[in-house]
Amino acid sequence: MAQFTARQEEEIKEQFARREKRQWLIILLFLPCVLVIGMASKGGQVLGIAGESLVVPAFIARGGAAICSVWNWRCPGCGRMLGKGLAPRFCSHCGAALK
C-alpha cells in the first residue's frame, strides 16, 4: 500500500469527488441510451420518432459513455480502475482514502 502525505490525501479526496460527480453524469446519460435501444428492439417509438432510426446513435452514445467511464473511474492516487462499485471509500490497489 502506498503512503501519501496529508496534502496528497486531501488532493486525492478532492479529485475523487470530481470524478464521482462525473461518473454519475455518465450514468445519467447512459440510461436513456439503454431505454432507446430497448424500445427500438420492440418496434416502439421514442418521442414520436421510429426507434429503428435511433438505434445507431444510441449505440454510439452508449459506447462513448462506456469509454468515458473507463477513463474517469480511476483512482486519483495510483490511476488504476476503481471497479464496479459506485461508492468506494478506499482504492483496493493503493489503499488511498477516497472519501
C-alpha atoms as a printed R data frame, in Angstrom:
   type eleno elety resid chain resno       x      y       z
1  ATOM     1    CA   MET     A     1   0.000  0.000   0.000
2  ATOM     2    CA   ALA     A     2   1.229  3.453  -0.913
3  ATOM     3    CA   GLN     A     3   1.998  6.112   1.662
4  ATOM     4    CA   PHE     A     4   0.537  9.548   0.959
5  ATOM     5    CA   THR     A     5   1.212 12.840   2.712
6  ATOM     6    CA   ALA     A     6  -1.710 14.675   4.313
7  ATOM     7    CA   ARG     A     7  -1.771 17.128   1.390
8  ATOM     8    CA   GLN     A     8  -1.758 14.288  -1.151
9  ATOM     9    CA   GLU     A     9  -4.628 12.572   0.694
10 ATOM    10    CA   GLU     A    10  -6.613 15.823   0.595
11 ATOM    11    CA   GLU     A    11  -5.959 16.220  -3.148
12 ATOM    12    CA   ILE     A    12  -6.956 12.593  -3.806
13 ATOM    13    CA   LYS     A    13 -10.253 13.119  -1.996
14 ATOM    14    CA   GLU     A    14 -10.930 16.346  -3.923
15 ATOM    15    CA   GLN     A    15 -10.121 14.709  -7.245
16 ATOM    16    CA   PHE     A    16 -12.232 11.680  -6.388
17 ATOM    17    CA   ALA     A    17 -15.214 13.905  -5.529
18 ATOM    18    CA   ARG     A    18 -14.982 15.449  -9.020
19 ATOM    19    CA   ARG     A    19 -14.634 12.035 -10.650
20 ATOM    20    CA   GLU     A    20 -17.612 10.708  -8.700
21 ATOM    21    CA   LYS     A    21 -19.796 13.600  -9.918
22 ATOM    22    CA   ARG     A    22 -18.676 12.954 -13.500
23 ATOM    23    CA   GLN     A    23 -19.412  9.246 -13.085
24 ATOM    24    CA   TRP     A    24 -22.993  9.968 -12.019
25 ATOM    25    CA   LEU     A    25 -23.388 12.252 -15.039
26 ATOM    26    CA   ILE     A    26 -22.074  9.492 -17.310
27 ATOM    27    CA   ILE     A    27 -24.580  7.063 -15.791
28 ATOM    28    CA   LEU     A    28 -27.449  9.519 -16.240
29 ATOM    29    CA   LEU     A    29 -26.511  9.952 -19.898
30 ATOM    30    CA   PHE     A    30 -26.072  6.186 -20.372
31 ATOM    31    CA   LEU     A    31 -29.535  5.170 -19.133
32 ATOM    32    CA   PRO     A    32 -31.573  6.873 -21.892
33 ATOM    33    CA   CYS     A    33 -29.426  5.074 -24.476
34 ATOM    34    CA   VAL     A    34 -30.326  1.729 -22.956
35 ATOM    35    CA   LEU     A    35 -34.018  2.674 -22.915
36 ATOM    36    CA   VAL     A    36 -33.950  3.789 -26.555
37 ATOM    37    CA   ILE     A    37 -32.247  0.568 -27.623
38 ATOM    38    CA   GLY     A    38 -34.767 -1.481 -25.637
39 ATOM    39    CA   MET     A    39 -37.764  0.351 -27.076
40 ATOM    40    CA   ALA     A    40 -36.368  0.152 -30.604
41 ATOM    41    CA   SER     A    41 -35.859 -3.593 -30.318
42 ATOM    42    CA   LYS     A    42 -39.600 -3.911 -29.651
43 ATOM    43    CA   GLY     A    43 -40.509 -1.695 -32.611
44 ATOM    44    CA   GLY     A    44 -41.542  1.229 -30.414
45 ATOM    45    CA   GLN     A    45 -41.267  4.959 -30.869
46 ATOM    46    CA   VAL     A    46 -39.293  7.443 -28.832
47 ATOM    47    CA   LEU     A    47 -40.721 10.966 -28.714
48 ATOM    48    CA   GLY     A    48 -42.612 10.237 -31.917
49 ATOM    49    CA   ILE     A    49 -39.501  9.052 -33.767
50 ATOM    50    CA   ALA     A    50 -39.243  5.488 -35.046
51 ATOM    51    CA   GLY     A    51 -36.974  3.574 -32.711
52 ATOM    52    CA   GLU     A    52 -35.047  1.974 -35.576
53 ATOM    53    CA   SER     A    53 -33.685  5.362 -36.634
54 ATOM    54    CA   LEU     A    54 -32.326  5.982 -33.139
55 ATOM    55    CA   VAL     A    55 -30.551  2.658 -32.609
56 ATOM    56    CA   VAL     A    56 -27.229  3.595 -34.219
57 ATOM    57    CA   PRO     A    57 -26.934  6.969 -32.434
58 ATOM    58    CA   ALA     A    58 -27.922  5.276 -29.157
59 ATOM    59    CA   PHE     A    59 -25.251  2.588 -29.615
60 ATOM    60    CA   ILE     A    60 -22.643  5.249 -30.426
61 ATOM    61    CA   ALA     A    61 -23.642  7.268 -27.350
62 ATOM    62    CA   ARG     A    62 -23.596  4.114 -25.213
63 ATOM    63    CA   GLY     A    63 -20.093  3.292 -26.452
64 ATOM    64    CA   GLY     A    64 -18.968  6.840 -25.757
65 ATOM    65    CA   ALA     A    65 -20.372  6.648 -22.235
66 ATOM    66    CA   ALA     A    66 -18.530  3.374 -21.647
67 ATOM    67    CA   ILE     A    67 -15.236  4.878 -22.846
68 ATOM    68    CA   CYS     A    68 -15.759  7.958 -20.660
69 ATOM    69    CA   SER     A    69 -16.499  5.730 -17.688
70 ATOM    70    CA   VAL     A    70 -13.313  3.689 -18.162
71 ATOM    71    CA   TRP     A    71 -11.295  6.912 -18.497
72 ATOM    72    CA   ASN     A    72 -12.948  8.589 -15.485
73 ATOM    73    CA   TRP     A    73 -13.411  5.803 -12.918
74 ATOM    74    CA   ARG     A    74  -9.807  5.524 -11.807
75 ATOM    75    CA   CYS     A    75  -8.081  6.132  -8.505
76 ATOM    76    CA   PRO     A    76  -6.566  9.622  -8.348
77 ATOM    77    CA   GLY     A    77  -3.707  8.175  -6.306
78 ATOM    78    CA   CYS     A    78  -2.497  5.306  -8.487
79 ATOM    79    CA   GLY     A    79  -4.523  5.620 -11.695
80 ATOM    80    CA   ARG     A    80  -5.916  2.077 -11.596
81 ATOM    81    CA   MET     A    81  -9.560  1.172 -12.167
82 ATOM    82    CA   LEU     A    82 -11.814  1.505  -9.126
83 ATOM    83    CA   GLY     A    83 -14.048 -1.435 -10.032
84 ATOM    84    CA   LYS     A    84 -17.796 -1.712 -10.492
85 ATOM    85    CA   GLY     A    85 -18.934 -0.200  -7.200
86 ATOM    86    CA   LEU     A    86 -20.277  3.339  -7.129
87 ATOM    87    CA   ALA     A    87 -19.245  4.343  -3.639
88 ATOM    88    CA   PRO     A    88 -15.747  3.061  -2.838
89 ATOM    89    CA   ARG     A    89 -14.224  4.507   0.296
90 ATOM    90    CA   PHE     A    90 -10.696  3.253  -0.442
91 ATOM    91    CA   CYS     A    91  -8.758  2.187  -3.517
92 ATOM    92    CA   SER     A    92  -8.325 -1.580  -3.450
93 ATOM    93    CA   HIS     A    93  -4.950 -1.253  -5.186
94 ATOM    94    CA   CYS     A    94  -3.053  1.508  -3.357
95 ATOM    95    CA   GLY     A    95  -5.222  1.940  -0.251
96 ATOM    96    CA   ALA     A    96  -5.851  5.659  -0.843
97 ATOM    97    CA   ALA     A    97  -8.777  7.028   1.150
98 ATOM    98    CA   LEU     A    98 -11.278  8.372  -1.384
99 ATOM    99    CA   LYS     A    99 -13.835  9.875   0.985
